[in-house]
Amino acid sequence: MRELRALIARHAEAPQAHRPLPIIMVAASNLPTPPFAYLAEPALLAEPTFGLVAQGAKRVVLGNQVFDYAAGQYLIFSVDLPLSGSVVHASATEPFLGFGLKLKPDVIAALLLETSAPRKARTEPPGIAVSDLTDDLLDPIVRLLRLLDRPEDIAVLAPAIEREIFWRLINGAQGAMVRQLGLADSRMTQIGRAIRWIRDHYAETVRIEDLANTAGMSLTSFHRHFLGVTSLSPLQFQKQIRLQEARSRLLLSSQDVAAVGFAVGYDSPSQFSREYRRLFGAPPGQDGERLRRSKELSDAAH
């Protein structure tokens, strides 16, 4: 863990685009970030990802569900989800340090085909969960990060280490969730198709029958499995995406609140303000101003 923290702290200073290993993400922060807000990406429809905390603590929110994870713990989400999050423990002496790796369904599928790993889950796995880090998972993560100091080795060694990490996840505490990513006929994959449609058409009117057809499921089965994977109904899911997108727009510029509401699919400004306040705890104009000030302070601190 000591080496992991040192590697993250050193390489987090470089912009993501300039890092020689773009498949990974490393982050550091000397300050807690505002609750329920990604300062860099305040509205994040998150692709399937493995995220590890090496120091400090983080909070991720999905609807009314809160997932806290601290040093030595990781979070996995296996479908595109409208998440918001924040660093909750960080200081100048002990900054938050985090590592992330995108989960690749094609690599996971290849591992399942090449091995005798169980393919079907006994129960329906959720789409997001927190677990404790194990030594056999920590070891390849550290070796992958070491490659940042040896860029000439990346092309040869990185793919094998990445496969090893995925293999440890397949056989770890959240293995059932990870395995579902690699199965074209899994319920999670079917729900993922509907999620992608909502993501791409969040400002449009959603017909549940159309979403069920997109997923290739009956209406009753679709409702049950969508709720099981995302903890939200399809309409609640769409609302989350709309409001997260609105928050992103308000952070980036002080646009007219009503115009932002219309842009993300709300016909009624009062309904938009009411639902925004219910989710984020403040009216959209006030919350946007607070987020912009917080971003300015965070940028100045870094």
C-alpha positions as CSV (number, residue, x, y, z in Angstrom):
1,M,0.0,0.0,0.0
2,R,2.9,2.4,0.7
3,E,4.2,1.9,-2.8
4,L,0.8,2.2,-4.3
5,R,0.3,5.6,-2.5
6,A,3.7,6.8,-3.6
7,L,3.0,5.9,-7.3
8,I,-0.4,7.5,-7.3
9,A,0.8,10.7,-5.6
10,R,3.7,11.1,-8.1
11,H,1.8,10.4,-11.3
12,A,-1.4,12.2,-10.4
13,E,0.4,15.5,-11.0
14,A,0.5,14.8,-14.8
15,P,-2.6,15.5,-16.9
16,Q,-4.5,12.3,-17.9
17,A,-3.8,13.0,-21.6
18,H,-0.1,13.0,-21.0
19,R,0.2,9.8,-19.0
20,P,1.8,6.9,-21.0
21,L,-0.8,4.4,-19.8
22,P,-4.3,5.9,-20.7
23,I,-6.2,2.8,-19.5
24,I,-5.8,3.8,-15.9
25,M,-6.8,6.9,-13.9
26,V,-5.0,8.2,-10.9
27,A,-6.2,11.1,-8.8
28,A,-5.1,13.1,-5.8
29,S,-6.8,15.9,-3.8
30,N,-5.6,17.9,-0.8
31,L,-9.2,19.0,0.0
32,P,-12.5,17.3,0.4
33,T,-14.8,18.2,-2.5
34,P,-18.4,19.4,-2.0
35,P,-20.9,16.7,-1.2
36,F,-22.5,15.0,-4.2
37,A,-20.3,16.7,-6.8
38,Y,-17.5,15.7,-9.1
39,L,-15.7,18.9,-9.5
40,A,-14.0,17.9,-12.8
41,E,-17.1,16.0,-14.1
42,P,-20.1,17.0,-12.0
43,A,-22.5,15.0,-14.1
44,L,-21.0,11.6,-14.8
45,L,-22.8,8.8,-16.6
46,A,-20.1,6.4,-15.5
47,E,-19.0,3.5,-17.7
48,P,-18.2,0.2,-16.0
49,T,-15.2,0.9,-13.8
50,F,-13.1,-0.4,-11.0
51,G,-12.1,2.4,-8.5
52,L,-9.8,1.9,-5.6
53,V,-9.0,4.3,-2.7
54,A,-5.4,4.2,-1.5
55,Q,-5.6,7.0,1.0
56,G,-8.5,9.1,2.3
57,A,-12.1,8.3,1.5
58,K,-14.7,8.9,-1.2
59,R,-18.5,8.8,-1.5
60,V,-20.5,7.9,-4.5
61,V,-24.2,8.5,-4.8
62,L,-26.8,6.8,-7.0
63,G,-30.3,8.2,-6.4
64,N,-30.9,7.7,-2.7
65,Q,-28.1,5.2,-2.2
66,V,-24.8,6.2,-0.8
67,F,-21.6,4.2,-1.2
68,D,-18.7,5.1,1.1
69,Y,-15.3,3.6,0.6
70,A,-12.0,4.3,2.2
71,A,-8.3,3.3,2.0
72,G,-8.0,-0.4,1.1
73,Q,-11.5,-0.6,-0.4
74,Y,-12.7,-0.5,-4.0
75,L,-16.0,0.2,-5.7
76,I,-17.2,-1.5,-8.9
77,F,-20.0,-0.5,-11.2
78,S,-20.8,-2.7,-14.1
79,V,-23.3,-0.6,-16.1
80,D,-23.6,3.0,-17.2
81,L,-25.0,4.8,-14.1
82,P,-25.8,8.4,-13.4
83,L,-23.4,8.7,-10.4
84,S,-22.2,11.7,-8.5
85,G,-19.5,11.6,-5.9
86,S,-17.1,13.5,-3.7
87,V,-13.9,13.1,-1.8
88,V,-14.9,13.1,1.9
89,H,-11.5,12.7,3.6
90,A,-8.4,14.6,2.4
91,S,-5.9,17.0,3.8
92,A,-2.5,18.5,2.9
93,T,-0.7,16.0,5.1
94,E,-2.8,13.0,4.0
95,P,-4.3,13.8,0.5
96,F,-6.9,11.6,-1.1
97,L,-5.3,9.1,-3.5
98,G,-7.3,7.1,-5.9
99,F,-6.9,4.6,-8.8
100,G,-9.3,3.7,-11.5
101,L,-9.4,1.2,-14.3
102,K,-12.1,0.8,-17.0
103,L,-13.7,-2.7,-17.1
104,K,-13.5,-4.1,-20.6
105,P,-16.3,-6.6,-21.5
106,D,-14.4,-8.1,-24.4
107,V,-11.4,-8.9,-22.2
108,I,-13.6,-10.3,-19.5
109,A,-15.5,-12.4,-22.2
110,A,-12.2,-13.8,-23.4
111,L,-11.1,-14.8,-19.9
112,L,-14.4,-16.6,-19.4
113,L,-14.0,-18.5,-22.7
114,E,-10.5,-19.5,-21.9
115,T,-11.1,-20.7,-18.3
116,S,-13.6,-22.7,-16.3
117,A,-14.8,-19.6,-14.3
118,P,-18.5,-19.9,-13.4
119,R,-20.6,-18.1,-16.0
120,K,-24.0,-17.8,-14.4
121,A,-24.7,-16.0,-11.1
122,R,-26.8,-17.8,-8.5
123,T,-28.6,-14.6,-7.7
124,E,-29.0,-11.3,-9.7
125,P,-25.9,-9.2,-8.9
126,P,-26.4,-5.5,-8.4
127,G,-24.8,-2.9,-10.7
128,I,-22.7,-1.3,-8.1
129,A,-20.9,-2.5,-4.9
130,V,-18.0,-1.9,-2.5
131,S,-15.5,-4.5,-1.3
132,D,-12.2,-4.8,0.5
133,L,-9.0,-5.0,-1.4
134,T,-7.1,-8.3,-1.3
135,D,-3.3,-8.9,-1.6
136,D,-3.7,-10.9,-4.8
137,L,-5.5,-7.9,-6.4
138,L,-3.2,-5.2,-4.9
139,D,-0.1,-6.9,-6.4
140,P,-0.9,-6.5,-10.1
141,I,-2.3,-3.0,-9.6
142,V,1.1,-1.9,-8.2
143,R,2.9,-3.6,-11.1
144,L,0.6,-1.9,-13.6
145,L,1.4,1.5,-12.0
146,R,5.1,0.8,-12.0
147,L,4.9,0.8,-15.8
148,L,4.3,4.5,-15.7
149,D,8.0,4.8,-14.9
150,R,8.9,2.3,-17.6
151,P,6.9,3.4,-20.6
152,E,9.0,1.2,-22.9
153,D,7.6,-1.9,-21.2
154,I,3.9,-0.8,-21.5
155,A,3.1,-2.3,-24.9
156,V,4.4,-5.8,-23.9
157,L,3.5,-6.0,-20.2
158,A,0.4,-3.9,-19.7
159,P,-2.2,-6.1,-21.5
160,A,-1.1,-9.2,-19.4
161,I,-1.3,-7.3,-16.1
162,E,-4.6,-5.8,-17.1
163,R,-5.9,-9.4,-17.7
164,E,-4.6,-10.5,-14.4
165,I,-6.5,-7.7,-12.6
166,F,-9.7,-8.7,-14.4
167,W,-9.1,-12.3,-13.5
168,R,-8.7,-11.4,-9.8
169,L,-12.0,-9.4,-10.0
170,I,-13.8,-12.3,-11.7
171,N,-12.8,-14.5,-8.8
172,G,-13.2,-11.9,-6.1
173,A,-16.0,-10.7,-3.9
174,Q,-17.8,-9.0,-6.8
175,G,-17.0,-11.7,-9.3
176,A,-20.7,-12.4,-10.2
177,M,-21.1,-8.8,-11.3
178,V,-17.9,-8.7,-13.3
179,R,-18.7,-12.0,-15.0
180,Q,-22.0,-10.6,-16.2
181,L,-20.1,-7.9,-18.1
182,G,-18.5,-10.6,-20.3
183,L,-21.7,-12.5,-21.2
184,A,-23.6,-11.2,-24.2
185,D,-26.8,-13.0,-23.0
186,S,-26.7,-11.8,-19.4
187,R,-29.4,-9.8,-17.8
188,M,-26.9,-7.0,-17.0
189,T,-26.0,-6.8,-20.7
190,Q,-29.6,-6.7,-21.7
191,I,-30.3,-3.9,-19.2
192,G,-27.2,-2.1,-20.4
193,R,-28.7,-1.8,-23.9
194,A,-31.7,0.0,-22.4
195,I,-29.5,2.2,-20.3
196,R,-27.5,3.3,-23.3
197,W,-30.7,4.3,-25.1
198,I,-31.8,6.4,-22.1
199,R,-28.3,7.9,-21.9
200,D,-28.4,8.9,-25.6
201,H,-32.0,10.2,-25.5
202,Y,-32.4,11.6,-21.9
203,A,-34.3,14.7,-23.1
204,E,-36.9,12.7,-25.0
205,T,-40.1,11.1,-23.7
206,V,-39.4,7.5,-22.7
207,R,-41.9,4.6,-23.5
208,I,-41.2,1.7,-21.2
209,E,-42.5,-0.8,-23.8
210,D,-39.8,0.5,-26.2
211,L,-37.1,0.1,-23.6
212,A,-38.2,-3.4,-22.8
213,N,-38.0,-4.2,-26.6
214,T,-34.5,-2.7,-26.8
215,A,-33.5,-5.0,-23.9
216,G,-35.2,-8.0,-25.5
217,M,-37.3,-8.7,-22.4
218,S,-40.9,-8.8,-21.4
219,L,-42.3,-5.7,-19.7
220,T,-42.6,-7.3,-16.3
221,S,-39.1,-8.9,-16.5
222,F,-37.6,-5.6,-17.7
223,H,-39.0,-3.7,-14.8
224,R,-37.8,-6.2,-12.2
225,H,-34.3,-6.6,-13.6
226,F,-33.8,-2.9,-14.3
227,L,-34.6,-2.1,-10.7
228,G,-32.4,-5.0,-9.5
229,V,-29.3,-3.7,-11.5
230,T,-29.7,0.1,-11.0
231,S,-31.9,0.4,-7.9
232,L,-34.0,2.8,-9.9
233,S,-37.0,2.5,-12.1
234,P,-36.4,3.5,-15.8
235,L,-38.2,6.9,-15.3
236,Q,-36.2,7.6,-12.1
237,F,-33.0,6.7,-13.9
238,Q,-33.9,9.1,-16.7
239,K,-34.6,11.8,-14.2
240,Q,-31.2,11.3,-12.5
241,I,-29.5,11.7,-15.9
242,R,-31.5,14.9,-16.7
243,L,-30.7,16.5,-13.4
244,Q,-27.0,15.5,-13.4
245,E,-26.7,16.9,-17.0
246,A,-28.4,20.1,-15.8
247,R,-26.0,20.4,-12.9
248,S,-23.1,20.0,-15.3
249,R,-24.4,22.8,-17.4
250,L,-24.9,25.1,-14.4
251,L,-21.3,24.4,-13.2
252,L,-19.8,25.2,-16.6
253,S,-21.7,28.5,-17.1
254,S,-24.3,30.7,-15.3
255,Q,-27.0,29.9,-17.9
256,D,-30.6,30.8,-17.4
257,V,-32.1,28.2,-15.1
258,A,-35.3,27.8,-17.1
259,A,-33.3,27.4,-20.3
260,V,-31.2,24.6,-18.7
261,G,-34.4,22.8,-17.6
262,F,-35.8,22.9,-21.1
263,A,-32.5,21.7,-22.6
264,V,-32.5,18.6,-20.5
265,G,-36.2,17.7,-21.1
266,Y,-38.3,19.6,-18.6
267,D,-41.3,21.5,-19.9
268,S,-42.1,23.1,-16.5
269,P,-39.5,25.4,-14.9
270,S,-41.2,24.9,-11.5
271,Q,-41.1,21.1,-11.8
272,F,-37.4,21.3,-12.8
273,S,-36.5,23.5,-9.8
274,R,-38.5,21.4,-7.4
275,E,-36.9,18.1,-8.5
276,Y,-33.5,19.6,-8.7
277,R,-33.7,20.9,-5.1
278,R,-35.0,17.6,-3.9
279,L,-32.0,15.8,-5.3
280,F,-29.2,18.3,-4.6
281,G,-30.6,20.1,-1.6
282,A,-30.6,23.6,-3.1
283,P,-32.4,25.4,-6.0
284,P,-30.5,25.1,-9.4
285,G,-29.3,28.8,-9.5
286,Q,-28.0,28.7,-6.0
287,D,-26.4,25.3,-6.4
288,G,-24.7,26.2,-9.6
289,E,-23.2,29.3,-8.1
290,R,-21.9,27.3,-5.1
291,L,-20.4,24.7,-7.4
292,R,-18.6,27.3,-9.6
293,R,-17.1,28.9,-6.4
294,S,-16.0,25.5,-5.1
295,K,-14.4,24.7,-8.4
296,E,-12.5,28.0,-8.4
297,L,-11.2,27.3,-4.9
298,S,-10.2,23.7,-5.8
299,D,-8.4,24.9,-8.9
300,A,-6.6,27.5,-6.9
301,A,-5.6,24.9,-4.3
302,H,-4.1,22.7,-7.0
